[in-house]
Amino acid sequence: MNFFNLLQSLDELLYEVMSWLVFYPITLWRTLTRPLQMMDYSDSEQGDASDQQYTDTLSPPLFLLLSLILVHAAEIALVGNDAVVASKVGLSAFVSNNTDLIMLRIVMYSLFPVLMATRMVRAQKLQVNRDTLRAPFYSQCYVAAVLAMLLGGAVILIKLAHGWSVLAGFGLAVFGLLWFGFLQIVWFNQHLKCGRLRALGHASRAMVESLIAMFLLSSLFN
C-alpha cells in the first residue's frame, strides 16, 4: 500500500468514525421510541446491496458494540474497573484489560440476539444456517443494545452500593427484562402470525435460554 492509498484509507476511517457521532443518537432514539419498527427496518435492509445497507443508521451489531462501550465507560467513571480485569483466577486471567472485558460482554449480550433468532428460525420450520439466521439476528441486535444499556446501568447503580441506588438498580434491571420480553412476544406474534399464547411460549423459552447461557458464561469468569 503506497502513501496515497494509506491517506485515502485514513480519510475513509476518520469519516466513518466521526459519522457515528451523528448516527448513534439517531439510531438510539429510533430504537427507544420505535423498537419494533427498527427491527422491521433491519429486516428490509438485509435485502439491499451490502454497500447500501443502513445508510441512515448504524448497523445493528455496531450499535450494540458502541452501546456496550458507552456503558463500560460510564462504569469506569463512576465505580472503577470491574473486578474481572484485576482477577487472575481461572478464565478471568484471559481478561487482562478493558478491551478484553468489552469483547467478553459483547459475546454475552449477543447471546440474546442469536438465541432469539434461532428460536424464530426453528419456529418457522426453516433450516438454521447463515442465511436464515442473519436477518433475525441483526434485527435483534437493535433491541439487545438497549437491553445492554439498561442492565449495564442497573449494574452500575448496584455497584454504587447506596440504599437507593441498589433498589433503583434492581428496578431498572427488572424493567429492562420486562421491556425486552414484551417486545419478543410481539415480535414472535407478528412474524409467526400465531396466537399470543404461542408467541409467549417461544419468547419465554428463548429468554430463559439466553439468561441461562449468559449466567453460565459469566460464572466462568467470576
N, C-alpha and C positions, 0 to 999 in steps of 0.2 A: 504494500500500500504506500503510495507516494504522499508527499506532504499535503498536496491539494485535496486528495481523497480523504486524508485524515481530517482536514479542516471542514470538509463537507459533512463528514460523519459527526463531528463535534457540533456543527451547526444544527443538524437534524436532532441530535440528542438534546441539546440545550432547548430547542423549541418544544420538543416532546415533554421534557420535564417541566418547563415553565407553563405549558398549557394545562398541566394538572391543577395549577392554581385557579384556573377558570372552570375546568370541567369537573373537578372533585366536588365543589359546593353544589353545582348543578345536579350532578348525579345523586348526591346525598339528599338534597331537597326533594327530588322526584321520588326517590326510594322511600323517604319518610312519609310523603303525602300521598303517593300513588304506588304502593309496593306491587300490587298485582298487575297493574298496567306496565310497570317496569319489567316484570317477569315476562309478560306477553311481548313487550318491545324487544327483549333479548331473543326470544324465540324467532321473531320476524327478522332480526338482524343476521341470524345464522344462515338465512337464505341468500344473503348478499355476498359479493366477492370479498375476499379477506381484506383488501385494502379499502373497502367501502363500509366496513362494519364499525358500528359505534362511533360514528363521526361527530356526533353532538353530545356524547357522554364518554365516560371511562368504560373500558371493557370490564365485565363483572369480576374476573379474577384480580385484575389490577385494583379495582375499587376495594375488594376485600383486603388485599395486601396493604394498601395505603391506610385503610381504616385501622388495621392492627398496628401499623407503625405509629399512628397518631395516639392511639390508646396507650401504647407502650411508652411513648414519650411523656404522656401525662403521668403515667405510673412512676417513671423515674423522677420526674419533677416533684411529685407530691409525697411519695413514700420510699423512693430509692430503688436500687436494683433488686430484682427478685432473688429469693434465696437459692433458686436453682442454679443461677450463674456462679454463685460462690461455692456451692456444694460440689464435692468431688467424689461423692458416694454413688456407686452403681452407674446407671446410664447418664446421670447428671454430669459426669465427667466429660461427656461429649458436648455439653452446653457450656462453653467456656467464655462466651461473651454475649452481648445483647443481640448481635446479628443471628447467632445460633438460636437464641430464645425466640426471636421473631419467626424464624423458619419453622421451629417446632410448633409455635402457636398457629401459624397458617395451615400446617398439616392438621392440627387438632380441629380447627374450625372448618376446614374443608371436608371434614367427615360428615357434617350436616348436609352440604350440597350433594356429595357423592352418594350417600345412603338414601337421601330423598329421591334423587334421580334414578337410582337403581330400583327403588320400590315402584316408582312411576312406570319405568320401562317394563318391569315384570307384570305389573297390574294391567298394562296394555297388551300383554301376551306377545311381546316382541323379544327378539334375541338381544341380550345385553352385549353390546360391542362398542367400539369407539364412536361409531356414527350415531347410534341410537342414544347413547349416554350424554353426548356433548351438549345438545340443546337444553335439556332439563338441568344439567349441572351448571351451565352458565347462568341460566335464569335464577337458580337457587343462590348463586353467589351474591346477588344483589341484596337479598334479604338476610343472608348469613352475615354480611358485613355489618348490618345494623344490629343483628343479634350479638356479634362480637363486641361492638361498641357498648351495648347495654350491659352485657355480662362483664366486660372489662371494667366498665365504670363501677359496677357493683363490687368487684374485687377490690378496686382502689378504695372505695368507701369503707369496706370491711377492714382493710389493712390500716386505715387511719385509726381504728380502734377506739373511737369515741362512741358513747352510748347511742347517740342519734345517728351517727354515720353507719354503724353496724346494722341498725334497724332499716335505715334507708337503703343500704347495700342489698340486704336480703329482699326488701320490697322491690328494688329495681330488677334484681335477678328473676324474681317471680313474674313481674310484669313482662320482662323480655321473653321468657319462655312461653307465657300465655299468648303474647302477641305473635310470636313466631308460630306457635302451634295452631292458632286460629287461621293464620294465613295458609298453612299447609292444608287444613281441612277444606278451605275454599278452593285452593289450587287443585287438589285431587278431585273435588266435586266438579269443577269446571272442565278439567282435561279428560276425566274418565266418563263424564256425563252420567254419574251414578248418584245414588241417594246420599244424603248427608251422613247417615249412619255408617255406610260402607266407606265413605271418604274419611270419617273419623277413625275407623279401624286402620286404614292404610297410613294416615298421618300419625296416629298413636304408635303404631308398630315402628315406623321409621324414626320417630322421635326417641323412643326407648332404645332402639338400636344405636342411634347416634350418641345419646348420652352415655350409654354403657361403653361404647368404643372410646369416647372421649375420656371417660373416667379411667378406663384401663390403661390408655396411653399415658395420661398424666401421672398415674400412680407409678409407672415405671421410672419416672424422673424425680420422684419425691422420696 
